[in-house]
Amino acid sequence: MTGEGRTELSSSPCMAEEVEKGLFDPLASQEDEWRAIARWRKLERERLRGERMLLRQDKRATIAEALMAELDAYLESRLGDPAGRIISGYWPIKGEPDLRPLLAALDAEGALVSLCL
């Protein structure tokens, strides 16, 4: 998430520099490296899911509201009027932030909303 005045991503798209040091063998094949990345990403998802599940529901709702406000401001700055734009989201599971209110608002503004299951 970006804050006021910040424009950089919180993580790089592949997050390779965040992978534990020593996870990769410099002599490993590309296929072995991809398996190591996939294994690390699976463990990271499980760790983060565990942290989310420890949060109380009201705290998760507060986080979701803040996230929706940031996303709404970002989308408005990048897209302007969402009418006719395709916006995809997800159905929240396993403690993920519930962004459906934002998706509903975008739908009401004429965006074509795709909800991934």
N, CA, C and O atoms as CSV, one atom per row, in Angstrom:
chain,resi,resn,atom,element,x,y,z
A,1,MET,N,N,0.861,-1.172,0.000
A,1,MET,CA,C,0.000,0.000,0.000
A,1,MET,C,C,0.900,1.226,0.000
A,1,MET,O,O,1.956,1.237,0.633
A,2,THR,N,N,0.486,2.219,-0.691
A,2,THR,CA,C,1.283,3.439,-0.716
A,2,THR,C,C,0.635,4.479,0.187
A,2,THR,O,O,-0.585,4.509,0.351
A,3,GLY,N,N,1.460,5.319,0.761
A,3,GLY,CA,C,0.948,6.392,1.604
A,3,GLY,C,C,1.103,7.715,0.893
A,3,GLY,O,O,1.552,7.760,-0.252
A,4,GLU,N,N,0.738,8.783,1.556
A,4,GLU,CA,C,0.847,10.114,0.961
A,4,GLU,C,C,2.283,10.370,0.529
A,4,GLU,O,O,3.212,10.255,1.328
A,5,GLY,N,N,2.457,10.717,-0.734
A,5,GLY,CA,C,3.767,11.014,-1.254
A,5,GLY,C,C,4.564,9.796,-1.702
A,5,GLY,O,O,5.611,9.951,-2.331
A,6,ARG,N,N,4.094,8.584,-1.392
A,6,ARG,CA,C,4.806,7.373,-1.806
A,6,ARG,C,C,4.197,6.858,-3.090
A,6,ARG,O,O,2.976,6.818,-3.238
A,7,THR,N,N,5.039,6.468,-4.006
A,7,THR,CA,C,4.536,5.915,-5.256
A,7,THR,C,C,5.093,4.527,-5.532
A,7,THR,O,O,4.638,3.863,-6.463
A,8,GLU,N,N,6.066,4.071,-4.749
A,8,GLU,CA,C,6.654,2.772,-5.026
A,8,GLU,C,C,5.772,1.648,-4.479
A,8,GLU,O,O,4.945,1.863,-3.593
A,9,LEU,N,N,5.968,0.452,-5.025
A,9,LEU,CA,C,5.242,-0.715,-4.547
A,9,LEU,C,C,5.805,-1.145,-3.203
A,9,LEU,O,O,6.974,-0.898,-2.910
A,10,SER,N,N,4.987,-1.784,-2.391
A,10,SER,CA,C,5.481,-2.265,-1.108
A,10,SER,C,C,6.394,-3.468,-1.297
A,10,SER,O,O,7.266,-3.711,-0.463
A,11,SER,N,N,6.214,-4.220,-2.369
A,11,SER,CA,C,7.060,-5.358,-2.696
A,11,SER,C,C,7.218,-5.409,-4.198
A,11,SER,O,O,6.362,-4.936,-4.946
A,12,SER,N,N,8.324,-5.987,-4.630
A,12,SER,CA,C,8.479,-6.171,-6.063
A,12,SER,C,C,7.490,-7.237,-6.514
A,12,SER,O,O,7.052,-8.045,-5.695
A,13,PRO,N,N,7.129,-7.261,-7.784
A,13,PRO,CA,C,6.149,-8.241,-8.240
A,13,PRO,C,C,6.534,-9.688,-7.946
A,13,PRO,O,O,5.666,-10.483,-7.586
A,14,CYS,N,N,7.790,-10.051,-8.087
A,14,CYS,CA,C,8.161,-11.451,-7.845
A,14,CYS,C,C,8.663,-11.671,-6.430
A,14,CYS,O,O,8.743,-12.818,-5.991
A,15,MET,N,N,9.000,-10.630,-5.707
A,15,MET,CA,C,9.441,-10.675,-4.326
A,15,MET,C,C,10.729,-11.477,-4.158
A,15,MET,O,O,11.021,-11.938,-3.054
A,16,ALA,N,N,11.516,-11.656,-5.242
A,16,ALA,CA,C,12.711,-12.480,-5.176
A,16,ALA,C,C,13.693,-11.989,-4.121
A,16,ALA,O,O,14.331,-12.797,-3.446
A,17,GLU,N,N,13.822,-10.658,-3.970
A,17,GLU,CA,C,14.790,-10.165,-2.993
A,17,GLU,C,C,14.326,-10.385,-1.565
A,17,GLU,O,O,15.110,-10.223,-0.630
A,18,GLU,N,N,13.057,-10.754,-1.381
A,18,GLU,CA,C,12.547,-11.004,-0.041
A,18,GLU,C,C,12.644,-12.470,0.353
A,18,GLU,O,O,12.394,-12.823,1.505
A,19,VAL,N,N,13.008,-13.326,-0.602
A,19,VAL,CA,C,13.138,-14.745,-0.317
A,19,VAL,C,C,14.317,-14.955,0.614
A,19,VAL,O,O,15.342,-14.284,0.496
A,20,GLU,N,N,14.168,-15.888,1.535
A,20,GLU,CA,C,15.222,-16.130,2.510
A,20,GLU,C,C,16.561,-16.365,1.833
A,20,GLU,O,O,16.655,-17.074,0.831
A,21,LYS,N,N,17.582,-15.761,2.395
A,21,LYS,CA,C,18.931,-15.964,1.874
A,21,LYS,C,C,19.298,-17.439,2.041
A,21,LYS,O,O,18.950,-18.070,3.039
A,22,GLY,N,N,19.995,-17.964,1.063
A,22,GLY,CA,C,20.409,-19.361,1.118
A,22,GLY,C,C,19.379,-20.331,0.593
A,22,GLY,O,O,19.638,-21.533,0.531
A,23,LEU,N,N,18.209,-19.833,0.210
A,23,LEU,CA,C,17.178,-20.720,-0.323
A,23,LEU,C,C,17.570,-21.237,-1.701
A,23,LEU,O,O,17.219,-22.354,-2.082
A,24,PHE,N,N,18.293,-20.420,-2.432
A,24,PHE,CA,C,18.665,-20.790,-3.791
A,24,PHE,C,C,20.071,-21.343,-3.855
A,24,PHE,O,O,20.975,-20.853,-3.177
A,25,ASP,N,N,20.246,-22.340,-4.653
A,25,ASP,CA,C,21.561,-22.905,-4.941
A,25,ASP,C,C,22.040,-22.249,-6.223
A,25,ASP,O,O,21.370,-22.365,-7.249
A,26,PRO,N,N,23.177,-21.562,-6.200
A,26,PRO,CA,C,23.633,-20.871,-7.406
A,26,PRO,C,C,23.856,-21.819,-8.589
A,26,PRO,O,O,23.891,-21.378,-9.738
A,27,LEU,N,N,24.005,-23.090,-8.318
A,27,LEU,CA,C,24.213,-24.062,-9.389
A,27,LEU,C,C,22.919,-24.787,-9.778
A,27,LEU,O,O,22.934,-25.671,-10.635
A,28,ALA,N,N,21.815,-24.415,-9.153
A,28,ALA,CA,C,20.541,-25.077,-9.427
A,28,ALA,C,C,20.021,-24.695,-10.801
A,28,ALA,O,O,20.330,-23.629,-11.333
A,29,SER,N,N,19.230,-25.588,-11.355
A,29,SER,CA,C,18.607,-25.298,-12.644
A,29,SER,C,C,17.492,-24.278,-12.443
A,29,SER,O,O,17.037,-24.043,-11.324
A,30,GLN,N,N,17.067,-23.687,-13.540
A,30,GLN,CA,C,15.969,-22.716,-13.464
A,30,GLN,C,C,14.715,-23.392,-12.921
A,30,GLN,O,O,13.968,-22.792,-12.148
A,31,GLU,N,N,14.484,-24.633,-13.322
A,31,GLU,CA,C,13.311,-25.371,-12.836
A,31,GLU,C,C,13.382,-25.557,-11.322
A,31,GLU,O,O,12.368,-25.423,-10.636
A,32,ASP,N,N,14.572,-25.865,-10.793
A,32,ASP,CA,C,14.739,-26.009,-9.347
A,32,ASP,C,C,14.517,-24.665,-8.639
A,32,ASP,O,O,13.932,-24.617,-7.556
A,33,GLU,N,N,14.989,-23.576,-9.261
A,33,GLU,CA,C,14.772,-22.253,-8.677
A,33,GLU,C,C,13.285,-21.937,-8.611
A,33,GLU,O,O,12.805,-21.428,-7.599
A,34,TRP,N,N,12.546,-22.236,-9.686
A,34,TRP,CA,C,11.111,-21.969,-9.682
A,34,TRP,C,C,10.409,-22.799,-8.619
A,34,TRP,O,O,9.482,-22.311,-7.972
A,35,ARG,N,N,10.829,-24.041,-8.427
A,35,ARG,CA,C,10.242,-24.866,-7.365
A,35,ARG,C,C,10.532,-24.261,-5.994
A,35,ARG,O,O,9.664,-24.247,-5.122
A,36,ALA,N,N,11.753,-23.761,-5.807
A,36,ALA,CA,C,12.105,-23.132,-4.527
A,36,ALA,C,C,11.271,-21.882,-4.289
A,36,ALA,O,O,10.810,-21.649,-3.172
A,37,ILE,N,N,11.074,-21.080,-5.323
A,37,ILE,CA,C,10.233,-19.877,-5.200
A,37,ILE,C,C,8.804,-20.271,-4.873
A,37,ILE,O,O,8.183,-19.677,-3.992
A,38,ALA,N,N,8.275,-21.271,-5.576
A,38,ALA,CA,C,6.893,-21.721,-5.318
A,38,ALA,C,C,6.755,-22.221,-3.885
A,38,ALA,O,O,5.752,-21.946,-3.228
A,39,ARG,N,N,7.751,-22.951,-3.397
A,39,ARG,CA,C,7.714,-23.465,-2.025
A,39,ARG,C,C,7.739,-22.301,-1.030
A,39,ARG,O,O,6.980,-22.285,-0.061
A,40,TRP,N,N,8.629,-21.320,-1.282
A,40,TRP,CA,C,8.712,-20.165,-0.398
A,40,TRP,C,C,7.398,-19.383,-0.396
A,40,TRP,O,O,6.909,-18.981,0.660
A,41,ARG,N,N,6.827,-19.170,-1.591
A,41,ARG,CA,C,5.574,-18.408,-1.673
A,41,ARG,C,C,4.453,-19.122,-0.927
A,41,ARG,O,O,3.651,-18.475,-0.254
A,42,LYS,N,N,4.388,-20.447,-1.038
A,42,LYS,CA,C,3.363,-21.209,-0.315
A,42,LYS,C,C,3.530,-21.023,1.188
A,42,LYS,O,O,2.553,-20.783,1.897
A,43,LEU,N,N,4.757,-21.132,1.673
A,43,LEU,CA,C,5.010,-20.947,3.108
A,43,LEU,C,C,4.677,-19.522,3.556
A,43,LEU,O,O,4.130,-19.325,4.641
A,44,GLU,N,N,5.006,-18.535,2.728
A,44,GLU,CA,C,4.684,-17.132,3.053
A,44,GLU,C,C,3.177,-16.928,3.129
A,44,GLU,O,O,2.685,-16.277,4.051
A,45,ARG,N,N,2.434,-17.485,2.156
A,45,ARG,CA,C,0.961,-17.360,2.190
A,45,ARG,C,C,0.408,-17.970,3.472
A,45,ARG,O,O,-0.463,-17.387,4.117
A,46,GLU,N,N,0.918,-19.149,3.840
A,46,GLU,CA,C,0.451,-19.803,5.067
A,46,GLU,C,C,0.780,-18.958,6.294
A,46,GLU,O,O,-0.049,-18.833,7.196
A,47,ARG,N,N,1.969,-18.383,6.341
A,47,ARG,CA,C,2.363,-17.548,7.474
A,47,ARG,C,C,1.473,-16.321,7.589
A,47,ARG,O,O,0.984,-15.992,8.669
A,48,LEU,N,N,1.269,-15.643,6.453
A,48,LEU,CA,C,0.442,-14.433,6.465
A,48,LEU,C,C,-1.013,-14.755,6.794
A,48,LEU,O,O,-1.668,-13.996,7.509
A,49,ARG,N,N,-1.522,-15.874,6.280
A,49,ARG,CA,C,-2.882,-16.295,6.605
A,49,ARG,C,C,-3.003,-16.521,8.110
A,49,ARG,O,O,-3.991,-16.117,8.722
A,50,GLY,N,N,-2.012,-17.158,8.698
A,50,GLY,CA,C,-2.026,-17.387,10.137
A,50,GLY,C,C,-2.057,-16.084,10.923
A,50,GLY,O,O,-2.780,-15.965,11.912
A,51,GLU,N,N,-1.270,-15.106,10.478
A,51,GLU,CA,C,-1.281,-13.799,11.145
A,51,GLU,C,C,-2.643,-13.124,11.014
A,51,GLU,O,O,-3.145,-12.542,11.976
A,52,ARG,N,N,-3.243,-13.202,9.820
A,52,ARG,CA,C,-4.570,-12.589,9.637
A,52,ARG,C,C,-5.608,-13.244,10.542
A,52,ARG,O,O,-6.451,-12.563,11.125
A,53,MET,N,N,-5.542,-14.564,10.655
A,53,MET,CA,C,-6.544,-15.275,11.441
A,53,MET,C,C,-6.433,-14.963,12.933
A,53,MET,O,O,-7.393,-15.161,13.677
A,54,LEU,N,N,-5.285,-14.483,13.371
A,54,LEU,CA,C,-5.117,-14.097,14.769
A,54,LEU,C,C,-5.779,-12.752,15.089
A,54,LEU,O,O,-6.025,-12.438,16.253
A,55,LEU,N,N,-6.064,-11.962,14.051
A,55,LEU,CA,C,-6.683,-10.657,14.256
A,55,LEU,C,C,-8.159,-10.812,14.598
A,55,LEU,O,O,-8.837,-11.692,14.069
A,56,ARG,N,N,-8.646,-9.962,15.475
A,56,ARG,CA,C,-10.088,-9.951,15.773
A,56,ARG,C,C,-10.845,-9.432,14.566
A,56,ARG,O,O,-10.293,-8.692,13.751
A,57,GLN,N,N,-12.096,-9.814,14.452
A,57,GLN,CA,C,-12.916,-9.432,13.309
A,57,GLN,C,C,-13.014,-7.918,13.150
A,57,GLN,O,O,-12.963,-7.415,12.027
A,58,ASP,N,N,-13.154,-7.177,14.261
A,58,ASP,CA,C,-13.258,-5.728,14.152
A,58,ASP,C,C,-11.965,-5.113,13.624
A,58,ASP,O,O,-12.007,-4.121,12.897
A,59,LYS,N,N,-10.815,-5.693,13.982
A,59,LYS,CA,C,-9.533,-5.206,13.469
A,59,LYS,C,C,-9.426,-5.498,11.968
A,59,LYS,O,O,-8.950,-4.660,11.203
A,60,ARG,N,N,-9.871,-6.692,11.549
A,60,ARG,CA,C,-9.860,-7.020,10.116
A,60,ARG,C,C,-10.752,-6.062,9.337
A,60,ARG,O,O,-10.406,-5.648,8.231
A,61,ALA,N,N,-11.907,-5.707,9.914
A,61,ALA,CA,C,-12.824,-4.778,9.246
A,61,ALA,C,C,-12.186,-3.396,9.115
A,61,ALA,O,O,-12.330,-2.745,8.080
A,62,THR,N,N,-11.487,-2.945,10.150
A,62,THR,CA,C,-10.797,-1.650,10.096
A,62,THR,C,C,-9.734,-1.652,9.004
A,62,THR,O,O,-9.606,-0.686,8.252
A,63,ILE,N,N,-8.977,-2.734,8.919
A,63,ILE,CA,C,-7.946,-2.854,7.881
A,63,ILE,C,C,-8.589,-2.837,6.503
A,63,ILE,O,O,-8.091,-2.169,5.597
A,64,ALA,N,N,-9.692,-3.564,6.331
A,64,ALA,CA,C,-10.381,-3.606,5.039
A,64,ALA,C,C,-10.886,-2.216,4.647
A,64,ALA,O,O,-10.780,-1.826,3.484
A,65,GLU,N,N,-11.428,-1.475,5.599
A,65,GLU,CA,C,-11.917,-0.119,5.309
A,65,GLU,C,C,-10.776,0.788,4.856
A,65,GLU,O,O,-10.929,1.549,3.901
A,66,ALA,N,N,-9.638,0.709,5.535
A,66,ALA,CA,C,-8.482,1.528,5.156
A,66,ALA,C,C,-7.965,1.121,3.776
A,66,ALA,O,O,-7.612,1.974,2.962
A,67,LEU,N,N,-7.924,-0.155,3.527
A,67,LEU,CA,C,-7.470,-0.653,2.239
A,67,LEU,C,C,-8.403,-0.202,1.115
A,67,LEU,O,O,-7.944,0.202,0.047
A,68,MET,N,N,-9.714,-0.272,1.359
A,68,MET,CA,C,-10.673,0.181,0.346
A,68,MET,C,C,-10.525,1.668,0.059
A,68,MET,O,O,-10.632,2.086,-1.094
A,69,ALA,N,N,-10.280,2.467,1.082
A,69,ALA,CA,C,-10.093,3.904,0.871
A,69,ALA,C,C,-8.864,4.156,0.004
A,69,ALA,O,O,-8.905,4.979,-0.910
A,70,GLU,N,N,-7.766,3.446,0.291
A,70,GLU,CA,C,-6.539,3.582,-0.508
A,70,GLU,C,C,-6.783,3.136,-1.952
A,70,GLU,O,O,-6.391,3.825,-2.895
A,71,LEU,N,N,-7.426,1.990,-2.116
A,71,LEU,CA,C,-7.700,1.481,-3.458
A,71,LEU,C,C,-8.612,2.405,-4.242
A,71,LEU,O,O,-8.401,2.632,-5.433
A,72,ASP,N,N,-9.629,2.940,-3.575
A,72,ASP,CA,C,-10.557,3.850,-4.239
A,72,ASP,C,C,-9.820,5.093,-4.730
A,72,ASP,O,O,-10.013,5.524,-5.867
A,73,ALA,N,N,-8.981,5.663,-3.879
A,73,ALA,CA,C,-8.211,6.851,-4.275
A,73,ALA,C,C,-7.254,6.514,-5.410
A,73,ALA,O,O,-7.103,7.303,-6.343
A,74,TYR,N,N,-6.610,5.361,-5.344
A,74,TYR,CA,C,-5.683,4.946,-6.392
A,74,TYR,C,C,-6.422,4.754,-7.720
A,74,TYR,O,O,-5.983,5.245,-8.760
A,75,LEU,N,N,-7.533,4.043,-7.673
A,75,LEU,CA,C,-8.283,3.803,-8.907
A,75,LEU,C,C,-8.802,5.105,-9.513
A,75,LEU,O,O,-8.782,5.281,-10.731
A,76,GLU,N,N,-9.263,6.008,-8.662
A,76,GLU,CA,C,-9.751,7.288,-9.169
A,76,GLU,C,C,-8.619,8.075,-9.828
A,76,GLU,O,O,-8.818,8.702,-10.869
A,77,SER,N,N,-7.447,8.041,-9.228
A,77,SER,CA,C,-6.316,8.780,-9.813
A,77,SER,C,C,-5.842,8.142,-11.118
A,77,SER,O,O,-5.359,8.842,-12.008
A,78,ARG,N,N,-5.975,6.840,-11.234
A,78,ARG,CA,C,-5.498,6.142,-12.437
A,78,ARG,C,C,-6.560,6.025,-13.523
A,78,ARG,O,O,-6.241,6.098,-14.710
A,79,LEU,N,N,-7.818,5.845,-13.129
A,79,LEU,CA,C,-8.876,5.580,-14.100
A,79,LEU,C,C,-9.831,6.740,-14.307
A,79,LEU,O,O,-10.437,6.872,-15.371
A,80,GLY,N,N,-9.966,7.578,-13.296
A,80,GLY,CA,C,-11.010,8.598,-13.357
A,80,GLY,C,C,-12.362,7.913,-13.215
A,80,GLY,O,O,-12.607,7.193,-12.247
A,81,ASP,N,N,-13.221,8.141,-14.172
A,81,ASP,CA,C,-14.554,7.532,-14.168
A,81,ASP,C,C,-14.429,6.039,-14.449
A,81,ASP,O,O,-13.890,5.659,-15.489
A,82,PRO,N,N,-14.921,5.171,-13.538
A,82,PRO,CA,C,-14.772,3.736,-13.752
A,82,PRO,C,C,-15.779,3.141,-14.742
A,82,PRO,O,O,-15.686,1.963,-15.087
A,83,ALA,N,N,-16.739,3.954,-15.201
A,83,ALA,CA,C,-17.779,3.428,-16.099
A,83,ALA,C,C,-17.144,2.740,-17.303
A,83,ALA,O,O,-16.282,3.299,-17.981
A,84,GLY,N,N,-17.593,1.516,-17.547
A,84,GLY,CA,C,-17.115,0.751,-18.681
A,84,GLY,C,C,-15.793,0.041,-18.450
A,84,GLY,O,O,-15.385,-0.776,-19.276
A,85,ARG,N,N,-15.123,0.329,-17.360
A,85,ARG,CA,C,-13.853,-0.339,-17.052
A,85,ARG,C,C,-14.131,-1.707,-16.442
A,85,ARG,O,O,-15.136,-1.892,-15.755
A,86,ILE,N,N,-13.255,-2.653,-16.690
A,86,ILE,CA,C,-13.369,-3.972,-16.073
A,86,ILE,C,C,-12.499,-3.972,-14.821
A,86,ILE,O,O,-11.296,-3.718,-14.879
A,87,ILE,N,N,-13.133,-4.261,-13.694
A,87,ILE,CA,C,-12.445,-4.309,-12.405
A,87,ILE,C,C,-12.666,-5.711,-11.840
A,87,ILE,O,O,-13.801,-6.179,-11.746
A,88,SER,N,N,-11.588,-6.368,-11.469
A,88,SER,CA,C,-11.754,-7.696,-10.871
A,88,SER,C,C,-11.417,-7.639,-9.392
A,88,SER,O,O,-10.599,-6.831,-8.951
A,89,GLY,N,N,-12.048,-8.491,-8.657
A,89,GLY,CA,C,-11.819,-8.600,-7.230
A,89,GLY,C,C,-11.898,-10.061,-6.838
A,89,GLY,O,O,-11.857,-10.941,-7.699
A,90,TYR,N,N,-12.010,-10.326,-5.552
A,90,TYR,CA,C,-12.068,-11.698,-5.072
A,90,TYR,C,C,-13.091,-11.820,-3.962
A,90,TYR,O,O,-13.437,-10.842,-3.300
A,91,TRP,N,N,-13.564,-13.031,-3.773
A,91,TRP,CA,C,-14.436,-13.336,-2.653
A,91,TRP,C,C,-13.509,-13.609,-1.473
A,91,TRP,O,O,-12.657,-14.492,-1.569
A,92,PRO,N,N,-13.645,-12.880,-0.360
A,92,PRO,CA,C,-12.690,-13.041,0.742
A,92,PRO,C,C,-12.825,-14.394,1.435
A,92,PRO,O,O,-13.921,-14.818,1.800
A,93,ILE,N,N,-11.699,-15.052,1.606
A,93,ILE,CA,C,-11.656,-16.301,2.363
A,93,ILE,C,C,-10.454,-16.250,3.302
A,93,ILE,O,O,-9.521,-15.476,3.086
A,94,LYS,N,N,-10.481,-17.059,4.322
A,94,LYS,CA,C,-9.353,-17.250,5.227
A,94,LYS,C,C,-8.795,-15.942,5.779
A,94,LYS,O,O,-7.580,-15.747,5.828
A,95,GLY,N,N,-9.689,-15.051,6.194
A,95,GLY,CA,C,-9.269,-13.814,6.828
A,95,GLY,C,C,-8.836,-12.711,5.888
A,95,GLY,O,O,-8.360,-11.673,6.349
A,96,GLU,N,N,-8.986,-12.898,4.572
A,96,GLU,CA,C,-8.599,-11.853,3.618
A,96,GLU,C,C,-9.502,-10.628,3.794
A,96,GLU,O,O,-10.651,-10.764,4.214
A,97,PRO,N,N,-8.995,-9.441,3.477
A,97,PRO,CA,C,-9.834,-8.237,3.576
A,97,PRO,C,C,-11.065,-8.352,2.666
A,97,PRO,O,O,-10.968,-8.803,1.525
A,98,ASP,N,N,-12.205,-7.943,3.188
A,98,ASP,CA,C,-13.451,-7.978,2.423
A,98,ASP,C,C,-13.593,-6.667,1.657
A,98,ASP,O,O,-13.959,-5.640,2.230
A,99,LEU,N,N,-13.306,-6.709,0.373
A,99,LEU,CA,C,-13.360,-5.521,-0.481
A,99,LEU,C,C,-14.658,-5.438,-1.278
A,99,LEU,O,O,-14.786,-4.589,-2.161
A,100,ARG,N,N,-15.612,-6.299,-0.982
A,100,ARG,CA,C,-16.862,-6.307,-1.747
A,100,ARG,C,C,-17.620,-4.990,-1.693
A,100,ARG,O,O,-18.247,-4.635,-2.692
A,101,PRO,N,N,-17.607,-4.231,-0.582
A,101,PRO,CA,C,-18.285,-2.930,-0.615
A,101,PRO,C,C,-17.692,-1.989,-1.668
A,101,PRO,O,O,-18.435,-1.262,-2.328
A,102,LEU,N,N,-16.374,-1.991,-1.834
A,102,LEU,CA,C,-15.745,-1.170,-2.874
A,102,LEU,C,C,-16.159,-1.662,-4.253
A,102,LEU,O,O,-16.460,-0.858,-5.136
A,103,LEU,N,N,-16.175,-2.969,-4.441
A,103,LEU,CA,C,-16.582,-3.522,-5.741
A,103,LEU,C,C,-18.036,-3.162,-6.047
A,103,LEU,O,O,-18.374,-2.863,-7.193
A,104,ALA,N,N,-18.891,-3.188,-5.030
A,104,ALA,CA,C,-20.294,-2.820,-5.228
A,104,ALA,C,C,-20.409,-1.344,-5.620
A,104,ALA,O,O,-21.212,-0.989,-6.483
A,105,ALA,N,N,-19.606,-0.487,-4.985
A,105,ALA,CA,C,-19.631,0.943,-5.320
A,105,ALA,C,C,-19.145,1.168,-6.747
A,105,ALA,O,O,-19.712,1.983,-7.476
A,106,LEU,N,N,-18.098,0.452,-7.149
A,106,LEU,CA,C,-17.596,0.577,-8.521
A,106,LEU,C,C,-18.637,0.088,-9.517
A,106,LEU,O,O,-18.796,0.672,-10.588
A,107,ASP,N,N,-19.343,-0.975,-9.171
A,107,ASP,CA,C,-20.419,-1.486,-10.019
A,107,ASP,C,C,-21.513,-0.430,-10.169
A,107,ASP,O,O,-22.022,-0.209,-11.267
A,108,ALA,N,N,-21.872,0.219,-9.060
A,108,ALA,CA,C,-22.903,1.258,-9.094
A,108,ALA,C,C,-22.475,2.451,-9.946
A,108,ALA,O,O,-23.321,3.171,-10.476
A,109,GLU,N,N,-21.147,2.664,-10.081
A,109,GLU,CA,C,-20.619,3.755,-10.900
A,109,GLU,C,C,-20.432,3.348,-12.360
A,109,GLU,O,O,-19.917,4.128,-13.161
A,110,GLY,N,N,-20.849,2.121,-12.709
A,110,GLY,CA,C,-20.814,1.677,-14.099
A,110,GLY,C,C,-19.650,0.807,-14.493
A,110,GLY,O,O,-19.516,0.453,-15.665
A,111,ALA,N,N,-18.794,0.448,-13.538
A,111,ALA,CA,C,-17.700,-0.472,-13.856
A,111,ALA,C,C,-18.273,-1.873,-14.073
A,111,ALA,O,O,-19.314,-2.224,-13.519
A,112,LEU,N,N,-17.587,-2.650,-14.873
A,112,LEU,CA,C,-17.944,-4.062,-15.062
A,112,LEU,C,C,-17.105,-4.830,-14.058
A,112,LEU,O,O,-15.892,-4.958,-14.224
A,113,VAL,N,N,-17.752,-5.344,-13.013
A,113,VAL,CA,C,-17.042,-5.977,-11.911
A,113,VAL,C,C,-17.050,-7.485,-12.087
A,113,VAL,O,O,-18.093,-8.098,-12.312
A,114,SER,N,N,-15.869,-8.067,-11.979
A,114,SER,CA,C,-15.696,-9.507,-12.061
A,114,SER,C,C,-15.260,-10.003,-10.690
A,114,SER,O,O,-14.220,-9.584,-10.181
A,115,LEU,N,N,-16.024,-10.866,-10.103
A,115,LEU,CA,C,-15.697,-11.388,-8.783
A,115,LEU,C,C,-15.155,-12.797,-8.939
A,115,LEU,O,O,-15.882,-13.712,-9.324
A,116,CYS,N,N,-13.890,-12.964,-8.640
A,116,CYS,CA,C,-13.222,-14.261,-8.775
A,116,CYS,C,C,-13.460,-15.069,-7.514
A,116,CYS,O,O,-13.382,-14.542,-6.404
A,117,LEU,N,N,-13.743,-16.319,-7.683
A,117,LEU,CA,C,-13.962,-17.203,-6.540
A,117,LEU,C,C,-12.711,-17.942,-6.180
A,117,LEU,O,O,-12.711,-18.734,-5.238
